[in-house]
């Protein structure tokens, strides 16, 4: 009786080993689909729907669409965005709020896209960049508005 259990277990183990070897050999000969990441980082592109990092697009005149309303800051669930504005006086003598700093902490972002969808002026978007590994978390805090940039005039 004990000898039967021993041989049944041995045969079961050999069958299991052969099944594993069969799967291994089949996968050994199939074509590889692995991306050679560090070597091909120049030509490696992500999908169009990929959400990389939040950007504030500027045109060739260094103008953006952000008016500093702060809606993106209010809807952000984990305080990823900080909007700093200041009041200036225009030529007509009216006071106007302008964007001073648009600060984005990429380390806190959970890519929910609430900021992009809620922006009434369509000023924000996500890029397709995917390589953001850093050793210091302070490098993940970005100023989205370029130095000397201003809001696009309304059409």
Secondary structure, DSSP 8 states (H G I E B T S, - for coil): -HHHHHHHHHHHHHHHHHHHHHHHHHHHHS------TTTTTTT----TT----EEE---TTSEES-----HHHHH-TT--EEEEEEEEE-TTS-EEEEEEEEEEETTT-----HHHHH-TT--EEE--------S-GGGGEEE-S-TT-EE----
